[in-house]
Amino acid sequence: MNAMKRYIDFFKTPQVVPLFLASFPARIAYGMIGLSVFFKAQQETGSIAFAGLAIGLNSVAGSLSAGIRSSVMDRYGQKWPLRILVPGYTAMLIVLSFTHTRPTILTFAFLLGVTAPPINLSVRPLWKAIVSEDLLRSAYAIDTSVINAAGVLGPVFATTLALSAHPQSALLFAAFMMALGGSSLALNPVSRGWIPEKKKDGQKALWKHRAMQLLMVEAIFIGFGWGVFDVAVPAFATLEKVPARTAWILAAMGIASILGGVAAGIVSKRYSPLEWFMRNYILWFIFTVPLAFTYPGWSLALVGACLGFIGGAQQVFYWEVLEAVRPLGSEVSSIGWLWTIEGSFMALGSAFGGFISEAFTPRIALAITPTCIAIGTLILFVGRKYLSEANARPSTENDLRAMRDNADETN
């Protein structure tokens, strides 16, 4: 099938566009939350340190609870969890916009993280219900690009509104977008009709599954490495007295990640998801090596753009690999628990990166990121046999899950 024809056929598939339109406002809201909470805390207290504490608390709470929230969906479906979490989350954003005390701000920052409706986690398993297998990579590619686009637009909206004449409008607009997108997704017929997979009798717990164990160990190092990077970039720019460059360096990464996701959807299907994943992983490592030698200017923006492009593609192949190797009954929780681990170590990496950047130099912090990716690469190559189910080349007759299930039945 012609590469562009796959995208055309994908968007012609019924329910594809409505699903994107339903979920996109909530994804914008997610992109706004971090900076909206940051500016709210900073403006009310005048303390950047307190604002950092608030956003850090929100991030850690969201990461630690992602696995639990996703497990609830794998057990009960999407209908009632979304209909409970979305209104509650929206209400808390509205209340937070009118609060003024430190304890209240920290409390709501924590609760927002714990109860965040798993919009992205909810959308991912729905693609298998509405597109054919030969269009699944296209679905993952566009979905990844949409998530990354929301990640670029959300902070722009949050910053613009928070620094306007009506700063509380940032949280209020985020609440409106979450209410609009979350309720639209909850009412979408595909989401309402989604039925969780049933686990096999005697099936091992998710964390006892070899492939998931491997990906969890890899997530530790990737999360830590990128957590360091997220702080090292603004720290480097600030120390060099060019803090404004942080925005366009991260913007270059974000835009490139959108393009990378789209590009991954049209690559040749002569190679399996695992082959693409491993090849792209090596490129990912190679392009992180120059980080420690860059400066917060065109060199860091260029390297960042390359990393964004490769990282955007990597998300697509990662989803394909995960879909092939995860155990039954974990369509949502498989990625949820991986995000719990990666996000938790990302928070740790951010704290460590800030200390290293201030006490020594940001270049040392930037050198940690390629080191962690190198360790991640080594882990995956050593344990590659546990991901062998992702080595099946896509076919129009059988999807990856069917191949795995058939193999299980013959063992």
Backbone torsions as a table, in degrees:
resi	resn	phi	psi	omega
1	MET	NA	131.8	177.4
2	ASN	-56.5	139.6	-173.8
3	ALA	-58.0	-49.3	-178.5
4	MET	-69.6	-30.6	178.1
5	LYS	-63.6	-31.2	177.2
6	ARG	-61.8	-41.5	179.1
7	TYR	-68.4	-39.2	178.7
8	ILE	-63.1	-47.0	178.7
9	ASP	-64.2	-35.3	179.6
10	PHE	-62.2	-48.0	-177.7
11	PHE	-73.6	-18.1	175.6
12	LYS	-81.1	-14.7	-179.2
13	THR	-66.2	130.1	178.8
14	PRO	-55.9	144.5	177.1
15	GLN	79.4	-10.6	-179.1
16	VAL	-67.1	-57.0	-178.8
17	VAL	-63.4	-44.9	177.1
18	PRO	-57.7	-36.0	179.9
19	LEU	-68.0	-41.5	176.9
20	PHE	-63.4	-45.6	-178.5
21	LEU	-64.9	-35.9	-178.9
22	ALA	-66.8	-40.9	-172.9
23	SER	-89.7	-19.9	-171.3
24	PHE	-62.4	-43.1	179.3
25	PRO	-58.6	-39.5	179.1
26	ALA	-66.7	-32.9	178.0
27	ARG	-69.3	-35.6	173.8
28	ILE	-62.0	-42.9	179.2
29	ALA	-58.9	-43.6	178.2
30	TYR	-59.9	-40.0	179.1
31	GLY	-66.6	-20.3	-178.2
32	MET	-90.3	-25.7	-168.1
33	ILE	-56.8	-50.9	-174.6
34	GLY	-54.7	-55.3	-177.8
35	LEU	-71.4	-31.7	177.9
36	SER	-63.3	-43.9	176.9
37	VAL	-65.8	-41.6	180.0
38	PHE	-58.6	-52.4	-176.8
39	PHE	-67.8	-35.0	177.1
40	LYS	-60.7	-48.6	-179.4
41	ALA	-64.7	-41.7	-178.2
42	GLN	-68.2	-40.8	-178.1
43	GLN	-71.2	-32.3	-179.0
44	GLU	-78.5	-30.2	-174.5
45	THR	-113.0	-19.2	-176.5
46	GLY	74.3	11.3	-176.7
47	SER	-115.3	120.9	175.7
48	ILE	-70.6	-36.9	179.5
49	ALA	-61.2	-42.7	178.5
50	PHE	-66.0	-38.8	178.2
51	ALA	-63.1	-39.8	176.6
52	GLY	-63.9	-37.9	177.4
53	LEU	-63.7	-41.9	-178.7
54	ALA	-64.2	-46.9	-178.8
55	ILE	-69.7	-34.2	177.1
56	GLY	-66.6	-40.7	178.3
57	LEU	-63.9	-41.7	177.8
58	ASN	-62.9	-43.0	-178.9
59	SER	-66.0	-46.1	-179.4
60	VAL	-64.6	-42.9	179.5
61	ALA	-62.1	-40.8	178.5
62	GLY	-64.9	-41.2	-179.8
63	SER	-67.0	-47.6	-176.2
64	LEU	-65.8	-28.2	-177.4
65	SER	-95.7	-5.8	-176.2
66	ALA	-59.7	-43.4	-179.4
67	GLY	-63.7	-40.5	-179.8
68	ILE	-66.8	-46.6	-179.1
69	ARG	-62.9	-38.8	179.4
70	SER	-70.9	-33.6	178.0
71	SER	-65.7	-35.5	176.7
72	VAL	-61.0	-40.2	-179.9
73	MET	-69.8	-37.5	177.7
74	ASP	-65.2	-23.6	-179.0
75	ARG	-93.3	-40.3	-172.1
76	TYR	-112.3	-3.5	-176.4
77	GLY	88.0	-172.9	-173.4
78	GLN	-101.3	-19.2	-170.0
79	LYS	-59.9	-64.9	-173.6
80	TRP	-75.8	-32.4	175.8
81	PRO	-59.5	-42.7	179.5
82	LEU	-67.4	-38.0	-177.5
83	ARG	-72.2	-16.2	175.6
84	ILE	-95.0	-47.7	-174.5
85	LEU	-70.1	-40.0	-176.2
86	VAL	-63.2	-51.7	178.0
87	PRO	-62.0	-39.8	179.9
88	GLY	-64.0	-42.6	-179.8
89	TYR	-65.3	-43.4	179.0
90	THR	-60.8	-44.4	-179.8
91	ALA	-62.4	-40.8	-179.5
92	MET	-66.7	-35.8	176.9
93	LEU	-63.8	-40.7	179.6
94	ILE	-65.7	-46.0	-179.9
95	VAL	-63.1	-42.6	179.9
96	LEU	-59.6	-35.2	-178.2
97	SER	-64.1	-19.7	-178.4
98	PHE	-107.9	3.6	179.8
99	THR	-86.1	161.3	-176.7
100	HIS	-137.4	-15.7	-174.8
101	THR	-93.9	152.4	-179.0
102	ARG	-60.4	-48.9	-179.1
103	PRO	-59.7	-38.9	-179.2
104	THR	-67.3	-42.2	179.5
105	ILE	-62.3	-45.4	179.0
106	LEU	-64.8	-38.4	179.8
107	THR	-62.5	-47.4	-179.3
108	PHE	-70.8	-33.3	176.1
109	ALA	-60.1	-41.7	178.4
110	PHE	-67.7	-47.6	-178.1
111	LEU	-64.4	-35.3	177.4
112	LEU	-63.8	-36.5	177.6
113	GLY	-70.1	-42.7	-177.0
114	VAL	-67.4	-36.4	-172.1
115	THR	-106.7	14.6	-177.6
116	ALA	-58.8	124.0	177.7
117	PRO	-60.6	126.8	-176.3
118	PRO	-77.2	71.4	-176.0
119	ILE	-63.9	-53.4	-178.9
120	ASN	-62.3	-39.5	178.3
121	LEU	-65.9	-30.6	-178.6
122	SER	-75.0	-38.0	-175.3
123	VAL	-71.5	-39.4	-173.0
124	ARG	-53.2	-48.4	-178.4
125	PRO	-72.5	-12.3	-177.5
126	LEU	-73.8	-22.3	-177.2
127	TRP	-64.2	-34.7	179.5
128	LYS	-65.9	-21.8	-178.2
129	ALA	-83.7	-18.0	-174.0
130	ILE	-123.5	-10.9	178.1
131	VAL	-123.6	155.5	177.0
132	SER	-74.8	164.5	-175.2
133	GLU	-60.1	-37.3	-176.9
134	ASP	-70.6	-11.0	177.2
135	LEU	-105.9	2.1	-174.4
136	LEU	-67.0	-39.8	177.7
137	ARG	-63.5	-39.0	176.9
138	SER	-61.7	-39.8	178.9
139	ALA	-62.8	-47.1	179.2
140	TYR	-63.2	-38.0	-178.0
141	ALA	-65.5	-48.8	-179.5
142	ILE	-67.8	-39.2	179.2
143	ASP	-62.3	-42.9	177.2
144	THR	-60.9	-43.4	-179.4
145	SER	-66.0	-36.6	178.3
146	VAL	-66.7	-42.4	177.0
147	ILE	-59.6	-45.2	-179.6
148	ASN	-67.4	-35.6	177.6
149	ALA	-64.6	-41.3	177.1
150	ALA	-65.1	-33.6	178.1
151	GLY	-68.2	-22.5	176.4
152	VAL	-86.3	-45.7	-175.6
153	LEU	-72.6	-38.4	-177.3
154	GLY	-55.2	-52.8	178.6
155	PRO	-61.0	-33.2	177.7
156	VAL	-64.4	-46.6	178.0
157	PHE	-61.9	-45.0	-177.3
158	ALA	-61.5	-46.2	-178.5
159	THR	-65.5	-45.4	-178.3
160	THR	-61.1	-46.2	-177.7
161	LEU	-73.0	-40.9	-177.8
162	ALA	-66.0	-29.0	-178.6
163	LEU	-98.4	10.1	179.1
164	SER	-85.4	-173.6	178.7
165	ALA	-70.6	-14.1	179.8
166	HIS	-126.5	75.5	-173.2
167	PRO	-59.5	-29.9	-179.4
168	GLN	-69.9	-11.1	-179.7
169	SER	-65.6	-21.3	179.3
170	ALA	-63.7	-50.0	179.4
171	LEU	-69.0	-35.9	179.5
172	LEU	-67.7	-39.4	177.8
173	PHE	-68.0	-39.5	176.5
174	ALA	-61.5	-39.8	178.1
175	ALA	-63.5	-43.0	178.5
176	PHE	-62.2	-44.3	-178.7
177	MET	-66.8	-37.3	177.6
178	MET	-67.4	-43.2	179.1
179	ALA	-62.0	-43.5	-179.1
180	LEU	-66.3	-52.0	-176.9
181	GLY	-72.2	-43.6	-178.6
182	GLY	-64.4	-43.2	179.3
183	SER	-69.6	-36.5	177.9
184	SER	-62.9	-41.4	178.5
185	LEU	-67.9	-41.4	-179.6
186	ALA	-62.6	-30.1	-179.4
187	LEU	-92.8	-7.8	-179.9
188	ASN	-64.2	132.9	-176.4
189	PRO	-60.7	-31.5	179.3
190	VAL	-68.2	-44.2	178.2
191	SER	-66.4	-44.2	-179.5
192	ARG	-62.4	-35.4	-176.0
193	GLY	-90.7	-0.7	-177.4
194	TRP	-69.1	129.3	-179.5
195	ILE	-113.0	122.2	180.0
196	PRO	-61.1	148.2	175.5
197	GLU	-64.8	150.9	174.8
198	LYS	-94.1	136.4	177.9
199	LYS	-76.4	155.3	175.4
200	LYS	-76.5	151.7	175.8
201	ASP	-62.2	131.2	179.0
202	GLY	75.6	11.5	-178.9
203	GLN	-66.3	140.2	179.6
204	LYS	-65.1	152.4	175.1
205	ALA	-63.8	155.8	-175.9
206	LEU	-53.4	-44.5	-175.6
207	TRP	-76.1	-4.2	175.5
208	LYS	-99.6	-2.3	179.5
209	HIS	-79.2	127.0	-172.3
210	ARG	-57.7	-45.8	-178.4
211	ALA	-64.0	-40.2	179.1
212	MET	-68.4	-37.1	176.6
213	GLN	-59.6	-43.1	179.7
214	LEU	-61.9	-47.0	-179.1
215	LEU	-67.6	-30.4	177.3
216	MET	-68.0	-41.4	178.1
217	VAL	-65.1	-42.3	177.7
218	GLU	-61.9	-38.2	-178.7
219	ALA	-63.3	-30.4	178.7
220	ILE	-59.1	-49.3	-175.7
221	PHE	-75.7	-38.9	179.2
222	ILE	-65.8	-43.1	178.4
223	GLY	-61.1	-46.6	-178.9
224	PHE	-63.2	-45.3	-178.0
225	GLY	-61.8	-42.6	-179.1
226	TRP	-78.3	-25.8	173.1
227	GLY	-63.4	-42.4	176.1
228	VAL	-61.8	-44.2	-178.9
229	PHE	-60.5	-43.3	-176.5
230	ASP	-59.7	-29.0	179.1
231	VAL	-94.3	-34.3	-176.4
232	ALA	-63.0	-36.8	-178.2
233	VAL	-64.7	-56.2	177.8
234	PRO	-64.8	-31.5	178.2
235	ALA	-65.2	-43.7	179.4
236	PHE	-61.4	-47.5	-178.8
237	ALA	-64.1	-38.3	-179.5
238	THR	-67.6	-44.9	180.0
239	LEU	-64.9	-29.2	178.2
240	GLU	-87.8	5.0	178.0
241	LYS	63.3	34.0	173.9
242	VAL	-132.9	53.5	-174.5
243	PRO	-60.6	-28.3	-178.2
244	ALA	-63.8	-23.0	-179.2
245	ARG	-69.6	-18.6	179.0
246	THR	-56.8	-42.2	-176.1
247	ALA	-61.8	-46.8	-176.7
248	TRP	-80.3	-19.2	172.3
249	ILE	-68.6	-46.9	179.5
250	LEU	-70.3	-32.2	176.7
251	ALA	-64.8	-40.1	177.7
252	ALA	-61.6	-40.5	176.9
253	MET	-63.8	-44.6	-177.0
254	GLY	-64.6	-45.4	180.0
255	ILE	-65.2	-41.3	179.1
256	ALA	-64.3	-34.7	179.9
257	SER	-66.2	-33.2	176.2
258	ILE	-63.7	-46.6	179.3
259	LEU	-64.3	-38.5	179.1
260	GLY	-63.5	-40.3	177.6
261	GLY	-62.6	-42.9	178.8
262	VAL	-64.1	-42.1	-179.6
263	ALA	-62.3	-37.7	-179.6
264	ALA	-63.0	-27.7	-178.8
265	GLY	-74.6	-11.0	-177.6
266	ILE	-118.1	10.3	179.4
267	VAL	-71.2	161.2	-177.5
268	SER	-61.0	142.6	177.1
269	LYS	-94.3	14.8	175.3
270	ARG	-71.1	-18.8	179.3
271	TYR	-111.5	148.2	-179.5
272	SER	-73.8	163.8	176.2
273	PRO	-55.8	-39.6	-179.6
274	LEU	-65.5	-39.9	179.0
275	GLU	-63.2	-44.7	177.7
276	TRP	-64.5	-41.0	-178.8
277	PHE	-60.3	-47.0	-177.4
278	MET	-70.6	-40.9	178.8
279	ARG	-63.9	-43.2	-179.7
280	ASN	-67.8	-32.1	179.5
281	TYR	-63.3	-40.9	178.8
282	ILE	-63.3	-43.0	176.8
283	LEU	-61.9	-39.6	178.6
284	TRP	-56.7	-46.1	178.9
285	PHE	-65.1	-46.3	-177.5
286	ILE	-57.4	-41.8	-176.3
287	PHE	-80.3	-9.8	174.2
288	THR	-87.4	-19.2	-177.2
289	VAL	-55.9	-42.0	-178.5
290	PRO	-71.2	-5.9	-174.2
291	LEU	-52.6	-45.1	-175.7
292	ALA	-67.7	-13.2	-177.5
293	PHE	-105.8	5.8	-178.7
294	THR	-89.3	171.8	176.0
295	TYR	-130.9	146.8	-179.3
296	PRO	-66.2	76.1	179.5
297	GLY	-159.5	-141.0	-176.8
298	TRP	-64.6	-33.1	-176.7
299	SER	-67.8	-44.5	178.8
300	LEU	-70.0	-35.0	177.8
301	ALA	-65.7	-40.5	-180.0
302	LEU	-66.3	-48.3	178.7
303	VAL	-63.1	-40.3	178.5
304	GLY	-61.6	-40.4	178.7
305	ALA	-64.1	-41.7	177.8
306	CYS	-62.3	-43.0	179.0
307	LEU	-66.0	-37.5	177.9
308	GLY	-64.0	-43.3	-179.9
309	PHE	-62.6	-49.3	-179.6
310	ILE	-66.5	-40.1	179.5
311	GLY	-65.4	-37.0	177.1
312	GLY	-62.8	-41.6	176.8
313	ALA	-67.6	-37.2	-177.8
314	GLN	-62.9	-34.5	178.4
315	GLN	-60.2	-39.6	-179.0
316	VAL	-65.6	-49.4	-179.1
317	PHE	-66.2	-33.7	178.4
318	TYR	-62.6	-44.3	178.6
319	TRP	-62.2	-39.2	179.4
320	GLU	-65.5	-44.2	179.1
321	VAL	-63.2	-46.5	-179.3
322	LEU	-61.0	-42.1	-179.9
323	GLU	-62.2	-30.9	-178.7
324	ALA	-79.8	-31.5	-171.4
325	VAL	-105.4	-15.1	-176.4
326	ARG	-65.8	153.8	177.0
327	PRO	-75.0	160.0	178.2
328	LEU	-60.2	149.1	177.5
329	GLY	78.0	16.9	-177.9
330	SER	-130.9	35.7	-177.6
331	GLU	-58.7	-37.7	-179.9
332	VAL	-100.4	-43.6	-174.0
333	SER	-69.0	-24.5	179.8
334	SER	-60.2	-49.4	179.3
335	ILE	-76.3	-29.8	179.4
336	GLY	-61.1	-46.6	-179.6
337	TRP	-71.1	-32.2	175.6
338	LEU	-66.0	-37.9	176.9
339	TRP	-67.9	-33.6	177.1
340	THR	-59.9	-47.0	-179.0
341	ILE	-68.7	-49.8	-177.5
342	GLU	-63.5	-43.6	-179.0
343	GLY	-65.9	-37.4	179.4
344	SER	-65.0	-44.0	179.2
345	PHE	-75.3	-22.9	173.5
346	MET	-66.4	-40.7	176.9
347	ALA	-63.2	-41.1	177.5
348	LEU	-63.8	-42.4	178.4
349	GLY	-63.0	-36.6	178.9
350	SER	-63.9	-43.4	178.3
351	ALA	-64.0	-43.4	-179.7
352	PHE	-66.3	-41.2	-179.5
353	GLY	-63.3	-37.4	178.0
354	GLY	-65.5	-41.7	179.4
355	PHE	-65.1	-47.3	-179.3
356	ILE	-61.8	-43.3	-177.7
357	SER	-62.9	-39.2	-177.0
358	GLU	-81.0	-40.5	-175.8
359	ALA	-79.6	-30.7	-177.3
360	PHE	-123.0	-95.1	178.9
361	THR	-156.0	146.2	178.1
362	PRO	-61.5	-22.8	-179.7
363	ARG	-64.3	-35.4	176.1
364	ILE	-65.7	-41.7	178.1
365	ALA	-62.0	-43.0	179.9
366	LEU	-66.7	-25.3	177.4
367	ALA	-74.5	-20.7	-179.9
368	ILE	-68.9	-34.7	-177.6
369	THR	-61.0	-52.6	177.0
370	PRO	-63.1	-30.5	177.0
371	THR	-62.6	-44.6	179.8
372	CYS	-66.9	-39.3	178.7
373	ILE	-68.0	-34.6	176.0
374	ALA	-62.7	-41.5	178.2
375	ILE	-65.4	-41.2	177.4
376	GLY	-60.6	-42.2	177.9
377	THR	-61.1	-45.3	180.0
378	LEU	-62.0	-43.5	-180.0
379	ILE	-59.3	-45.3	-177.6
380	LEU	-69.2	-37.2	178.6
381	PHE	-69.0	-39.1	178.7
382	VAL	-66.5	-39.8	-177.4
383	GLY	-101.3	21.0	-174.6
384	ARG	-56.5	-30.9	-177.5
385	LYS	-61.9	-27.5	-179.9
386	TYR	-74.8	-12.0	178.4
387	LEU	-106.2	14.1	-173.4
388	SER	-60.1	-25.7	-179.9
389	GLU	-66.7	-16.1	176.6
390	ALA	-89.6	6.0	-179.4
391	ASN	-87.6	-3.5	179.5
392	ALA	-73.4	130.1	177.0
393	ARG	-75.2	136.6	-177.6
394	PRO	-58.3	141.5	175.7
395	SER	-134.9	157.6	-179.0
396	THR	-78.9	-14.3	-178.2
397	GLU	-88.5	-34.0	-175.3
398	ASN	-135.1	136.4	175.0
399	ASP	-90.3	171.4	-174.0
400	LEU	-61.2	-36.2	-179.0
401	ARG	-67.5	-39.5	179.5
402	ALA	-63.2	-39.5	178.6
403	MET	-62.0	-42.1	-179.2
404	ARG	-66.6	-43.6	-178.4
405	ASP	-63.8	-39.2	178.9
406	ASN	-64.9	-39.0	178.9
407	ALA	-64.9	-39.4	179.3
408	ASP	-61.8	-38.9	-176.1
409	GLU	-69.0	-24.8	-178.9
410	THR	-88.1	-9.2	-179.0
411	ASN	-85.7	NA	NA
